[in-house]
Amino acid sequence: MKPPNNAAALAALVALLALPGAATAAGESAPGASDPSDRATTESIDALLARVESASAEGGAEQNLEICRRADLCLHDGLFAVWGQLGPENNFVNTEGVTLPETNQGGLLYAWSNDNPEILVKVLEGGCDFNGHWWVFIGTATDQPFSVAVKHLPTDSTKAWFSGDIPLRGERDIEAFPCER
């Protein structure tokens, strides 16, 4: 008998609501996203993107699997690397992650204990046939502010999402990355 899939149950319970809040690696707002306005949010995104760049610089553009090894999650067989941060202003904790069993399109991020997932991140290829883009969904099970960055390794493009003052809401970006491999 197969054990119950707790990750799937958690994913089913997480409500995914759209929040404007995506930023590109260069720091400017992505199309359709609001600009990060408060200093704490900007500092959080800057710190998160510094982690992304550090992994990229150390791994090198040609070594996507090495970049994935340094990331919190590696999804779609090395096409996407994911990093996260969780916590209040000036006290952010870097997350660690675990890929969901039996799939490589999503994973759980945790900060203080690996038996207490805080954020679900999934990247779906399903949009490639629909609108020509990979879709990113972020669901939360925390009352802490969070930031998540996803890097599409083949194109070296990065997007980051932040919760601002509404950490219990999730993110949905159905135009996250063009469907290039």
VOBANU-578870 format. One record per residue: x negated, y, z of N, C-alpha, C, O in turn; residue in one letter. Coordinates in steps of 0.2 Angstrom, whole numbers. Layout:
<atoms>
nxx/nyy/nzz/caxx/cayy/cazz/cxx/cyy/czz/oxx/oyy/ozz/type
X/Y/Z/X/Y/Z/X/Y/Z/X/Y/Z/A;
...
</atoms>
This chain:
<atoms>
nxx/nyy/nzz/caxx/cayy/cazz/cxx/cyy/czz/oxx/oyy/ozz/type
-4/-6/0/0/0/0/-4/6/0/-9/7/4/M;
-3/11/-4/-6/17/-5/-5/22/1/1/23/2/K;
-10/25/4/-8/30/10/-5/36/7/-6/38/1/P;
-1/39/11/3/45/9/-3/51/7/-8/51/10/P;
-1/55/2/-5/60/-1/-3/66/3/1/70/1/N;
-7/68/9/-5/74/12/-7/80/9/-3/85/9/N;
-12/80/4/-13/86/0/-7/88/-4/-6/94/-5/A;
-4/83/-7/2/84/-12/7/87/-8/11/91/-10/A;
8/84/-1/14/87/3/13/94/5/17/98/5/A;
6/96/6/5/102/8/6/107/2/9/112/2/L;
4/105/-4/5/109/-10/12/110/-12/14/115/-14/A;
16/105/-10/23/106/-11/26/111/-7/31/114/-8/A;
23/111/-1/26/116/4/24/123/3/27/128/6/L;
18/124/0/16/131/-1/20/135/-6/21/133/-12/V;
22/141/-4/26/145/-9/21/149/-13/17/153/-10/A;
21/149/-20/17/153/-24/21/159/-26/25/159/-31/L;
19/165/-24/22/171/-26/17/175/-29/11/175/-27/L;
19/179/-34/14/184/-37/12/190/-33/17/193/-30/A;
6/191/-33/4/197/-30/-1/201/-34/-6/198/-36/L;
0/207/-36/-5/210/-40/-11/211/-36/-11/215/-31/P;
-17/209/-38/-23/210/-34/-29/207/-37/-34/205/-34/G;
-29/205/-44/-35/202/-47/-40/207/-49/-38/213/-50/A;
-46/206/-48/-52/210/-50/-57/206/-54/-57/200/-53/A;
-60/209/-59/-65/206/-63/-72/206/-59/-73/209/-54/T;
-77/202/-61/-83/202/-58/-87/209/-58/-91/210/-53/A;
-85/213/-63/-88/220/-63/-85/224/-58/-87/230/-57/A;
-80/222/-55/-76/226/-50/-70/230/-52/-67/233/-48/G;
-69/231/-59/-64/235/-61/-58/230/-61/-58/224/-60/E;
-52/233/-60/-46/229/-60/-45/225/-67/-46/228/-72/S;
-42/219/-66/-40/215/-72/-34/218/-75/-30/221/-71/A;
-32/217/-81/-26/219/-84/-20/217/-79/-20/211/-78/P;
-15/221/-78/-9/220/-74/-11/219/-66/-6/218/-63/G;
-17/221/-64/-18/220/-57/-19/227/-54/-20/232/-58/A;
-17/228/-48/-18/234/-44/-25/235/-42/-29/230/-41/S;
-27/241/-42/-34/243/-39/-35/241/-32/-30/243/-28/D;
-40/238/-29/-41/237/-22/-42/244/-19/-46/248/-21/P;
-38/246/-14/-38/253/-12/-41/254/-5/-44/259/-4/S;
-40/249/-1/-43/250/6/-50/248/6/-52/243/2/D;
-54/251/10/-61/249/11/-63/242/13/-67/239/10/R;
-59/239/17/-60/233/20/-59/228/14/-63/223/13/A;
-54/229/10/-53/224/4/-58/225/-1/-61/220/-3/T;
-61/231/-2/-66/232/-7/-72/228/-4/-76/225/-8/T;
-74/229/2/-80/226/5/-79/218/5/-84/215/3/E;
-73/216/6/-72/208/5/-73/206/-2/-77/201/-2/S;
-71/209/-7/-72/207/-14/-79/208/-15/-82/203/-19/I;
-82/213/-13/-89/214/-15/-94/208/-12/-98/206/-15/D;
-92/206/-6/-96/201/-2/-95/194/-6/-99/190/-7/A;
-88/193/-8/-87/187/-11/-90/187/-18/-93/181/-20/L;
-90/192/-22/-93/192/-28/-101/191/-28/-104/189/-32/L;
-104/194/-22/-111/193/-21/-113/186/-20/-118/183/-22/A;
-108/182/-17/-109/174/-16/-109/171/-23/-113/167/-24/R;
-104/173/-27/-104/170/-34/-110/172/-38/-113/167/-41/V;
-112/178/-38/-118/180/-41/-124/176/-39/-129/174/-43/E;
-125/175/-32/-130/172/-29/-131/165/-32/-136/162/-34/S;
-125/161/-32/-125/154/-34/-127/154/-42/-130/150/-44/A;
-124/159/-46/-126/159/-53/-133/161/-54/-136/158/-58/S;
-136/166/-50/-143/167/-51/-147/161/-50/-152/160/-53/A;
-146/158/-44/-150/152/-42/-149/146/-47/-154/143/-48/E;
-143/145/-49/-142/140/-53/-143/141/-60/-145/136/-64/G;
-143/147/-63/-145/148/-70/-139/147/-74/-135/143/-73/G;
-138/151/-79/-132/151/-84/-131/144/-87/-126/142/-88/A;
-137/140/-88/-137/134/-92/-135/128/-87/-134/123/-89/E;
-135/129/-81/-134/124/-76/-128/124/-72/-128/125/-66/Q;
-122/123/-76/-116/124/-73/-114/119/-67/-111/121/-62/N;
-117/113/-68/-116/108/-62/-119/111/-56/-117/110/-50/L;
-125/114/-56/-129/117/-51/-125/122/-48/-124/123/-41/E;
-122/127/-52/-118/132/-49/-112/129/-46/-110/131/-40/I;
-109/124/-48/-103/120/-45/-105/118/-38/-101/118/-34/C;
-111/115/-38/-113/112/-32/-114/117/-26/-113/116/-20/R;
-115/123/-28/-116/129/-23/-109/132/-22/-109/136/-17/R;
-104/131/-26/-97/133/-25/-94/130/-19/-96/124/-17/A;
-88/132/-17/-84/129/-12/-80/123/-16/-79/118/-12/D;
-78/124/-22/-74/119/-26/-77/119/-33/-79/125/-35/L;
-77/114/-36/-78/113/-43/-73/109/-46/-71/104/-45/C;
-69/113/-51/-63/110/-54/-64/109/-62/-69/111/-65/L;
-60/104/-64/-60/102/-71/-67/100/-74/-69/103/-79/H;
-70/96/-70/-76/93/-72/-82/98/-74/-85/97/-78/D;
-82/103/-69/-87/108/-70/-86/114/-74/-90/118/-76/G;
-79/115/-76/-78/121/-80/-77/127/-76/-78/132/-78/L;
-74/126/-69/-73/131/-65/-76/130/-58/-76/124/-55/F;
-79/135/-55/-82/135/-49/-77/140/-45/-75/146/-47/A;
-76/139/-38/-72/142/-34/-75/144/-27/-78/140/-25/V;
-74/150/-25/-77/152/-19/-71/156/-15/-67/159/-18/W;
-72/156/-8/-67/159/-4/-69/162/2/-75/160/4/G;
-66/167/5/-67/170/11/-61/171/15/-55/172/12/Q;
-61/171/22/-55/171/26/-57/175/32/-62/174/35/L;
-52/179/34/-53/182/41/-52/190/40/-51/193/35/G;
-52/193/46/-50/200/47/-56/204/45/-62/202/44/P;
-55/211/44/-60/216/42/-66/215/46/-66/214/52/E;
-72/215/42/-79/215/45/-80/208/49/-85/208/52/N;
-76/203/48/-77/197/51/-75/191/47/-72/186/49/N;
-77/191/40/-75/186/36/-79/180/36/-85/180/38/F;
-76/174/36/-79/168/36/-79/165/29/-74/165/26/V;
-85/162/26/-85/159/20/-81/152/21/-82/149/26/N;
-78/151/16/-74/144/16/-78/139/13/-84/140/10/T;
-76/133/14/-78/126/11/-72/123/8/-67/125/10/E;
-73/118/4/-67/116/0/-68/108/-1/-73/105/0/G;
-62/105/-3/-62/98/-5/-57/98/-10/-51/101/-10/V;
-59/94/-16/-54/93/-21/-49/89/-20/-50/84/-16/T;
-43/90/-22/-37/86/-21/-38/79/-24/-41/78/-29/L;
-36/74/-20/-37/67/-22/-33/65/-29/-28/68/-30/P;
-36/61/-33/-33/59/-40/-32/65/-45/-29/64/-50/E;
-35/71/-44/-35/76/-49/-41/80/-48/-44/80/-42/T;
-43/84/-53/-49/89/-52/-46/96/-54/-50/100/-56/N;
-40/97/-54/-37/103/-56/-35/108/-50/-33/113/-51/Q;
-36/105/-44/-35/109/-38/-39/107/-32/-42/101/-32/G;
-39/111/-27/-42/109/-21/-40/113/-15/-36/118/-16/G;
-42/112/-9/-40/115/-3/-47/119/0/-52/116/0/L;
-46/125/2/-51/128/6/-50/129/13/-44/130/15/L;
-55/128/17/-54/128/24/-60/132/27/-65/133/24/Y;
-59/135/33/-64/140/36/-67/137/42/-73/137/43/A;
-62/136/47/-65/134/54/-65/127/55/-68/125/60/W;
-61/123/52/-60/116/53/-58/112/47/-53/114/43/S;
-62/107/45/-60/104/38/-54/100/39/-51/97/34/N;
-50/99/45/-44/96/45/-38/101/45/-33/99/47/D;
-40/107/44/-35/113/44/-35/117/37/-38/122/38/N;
-33/114/32/-33/118/25/-30/125/26/-24/125/29/P;
-33/130/23/-30/137/24/-27/139/17/-22/143/17/E;
-30/137/11/-29/140/5/-29/134/0/-33/130/0/I;
-24/134/-5/-24/129/-10/-25/133/-16/-22/139/-18/L;
-30/131/-20/-32/134/-27/-31/129/-32/-33/123/-32/V;
-27/130/-38/-27/126/-43/-27/130/-50/-25/135/-50/K;
-31/126/-54/-32/129/-61/-29/124/-66/-31/119/-66/V;
-24/127/-70/-20/122/-74/-22/124/-82/-22/130/-84/L;
-23/119/-86/-24/120/-93/-18/120/-96/-18/121/-102/E;
-12/119/-93/-6/119/-96/-4/125/-100/0/125/-105/G;
-7/131/-98/-5/137/-102/-9/137/-109/-7/142/-113/G;
-14/133/-110/-17/134/-116/-13/133/-122/-13/136/-127/C;
-8/128/-122/-3/127/-127/2/132/-127/5/134/-132/D;
4/135/-121/9/140/-121/7/147/-122/10/150/-127/F;
2/149/-119/0/156/-120/-8/157/-122/-10/163/-122/N;
-11/152/-122/-18/152/-124/-23/154/-118/-28/156/-119/G;
-20/153/-112/-24/154/-106/-24/149/-101/-19/145/-100/H;
-29/148/-97/-29/144/-91/-25/148/-86/-25/154/-85/W;
-21/144/-82/-17/147/-76/-21/146/-70/-23/140/-68/W;
-21/151/-65/-24/150/-58/-18/152/-53/-14/157/-54/V;
-17/147/-49/-12/148/-43/-16/147/-37/-20/143/-36/F;
-14/152/-32/-17/152/-25/-11/152/-20/-7/157/-20/I;
-11/147/-16/-6/147/-11/-9/147/-4/-15/144/-3/G;
-6/150/1/-9/151/7/-5/147/13/1/147/12/T;
-9/145/18/-6/142/24/-9/145/30/-11/142/34/A;
-10/152/29/-13/156/35/-10/163/36/-7/165/31/T;
-12/166/41/-10/172/43/-16/177/42/-15/183/44/D;
-21/174/40/-28/178/39/-28/181/32/-26/178/27/Q;
-31/187/32/-33/190/25/-37/185/21/-42/182/25/P;
-37/185/15/-42/181/11/-44/184/4/-40/188/2/F;
-49/181/2/-51/183/-5/-53/176/-8/-56/172/-5/S;
-52/175/-15/-54/169/-18/-57/172/-25/-54/176/-28/V;
-62/169/-27/-65/170/-34/-66/164/-38/-67/158/-35/A;
-64/164/-44/-64/158/-49/-69/161/-54/-68/166/-58/V;
-74/156/-56/-78/158/-62/-77/152/-67/-78/146/-66/K;
-76/155/-73/-75/150/-79/-82/149/-82/-85/154/-85/H;
-86/144/-80/-93/143/-82/-95/143/-89/-100/146/-91/L;
-91/141/-94/-93/141/-101/-93/148/-103/-97/150/-108/P;
-89/153/-101/-89/160/-103/-92/164/-98/-93/170/-100/T;
-94/162/-92/-98/166/-87/-93/172/-85/-96/177/-83/D;
-87/171/-85/-82/176/-83/-79/174/-76/-78/168/-75/S;
-79/179/-72/-76/178/-65/-70/183/-63/-70/189/-66/T;
-65/180/-60/-60/184/-57/-59/183/-50/-61/178/-48/K;
-57/188/-46/-56/188/-39/-49/190/-37/-47/195/-40/A;
-46/187/-32/-40/189/-30/-41/190/-22/-44/187/-19/W;
-37/195/-19/-37/197/-12/-30/197/-10/-26/199/-14/F;
-29/196/-4/-22/196/-1/-20/203/2/-15/205/3/S;
-25/207/3/-24/214/7/-20/213/13/-22/208/17/G;
-15/216/14/-12/216/21/-6/211/21/-2/210/26/D;
-6/207/16/0/202/15/-3/195/14/-2/192/9/I;
-7/192/19/-10/186/18/-6/180/17/-8/175/14/P;
0/180/19/5/174/18/7/173/11/10/168/10/L;
6/178/7/9/177/0/3/174/-4/-3/175/-3/R;
5/171/-10/0/168/-14/-1/172/-20/1/178/-21/G;
-5/170/-25/-7/173/-31/-5/168/-37/-5/162/-36/E;
-3/171/-42/-1/168/-49/-4/172/-54/-2/177/-55/R;
-8/169/-58/-11/173/-64/-11/168/-70/-15/163/-71/D;
-6/169/-74/-5/165/-80/-9/167/-86/-8/165/-92/I;
-13/172/-85/-18/174/-90/-25/175/-88/-28/179/-89/E;
-27/170/-83/-33/171/-79/-39/171/-84/-43/175/-84/A;
-39/166/-88/-45/165/-93/-43/162/-100/-38/158/-100/F;
-46/165/-105/-44/162/-112/-46/155/-112/-51/153/-109/P;
-42/151/-116/-44/144/-116/-50/142/-121/-49/140/-127/C;
-55/144/-118/-62/142/-122/-65/137/-118/-65/137/-112/E;
-69/132/-121/-73/128/-117/-80/129/-119/-84/125/-116/R;
</atoms>
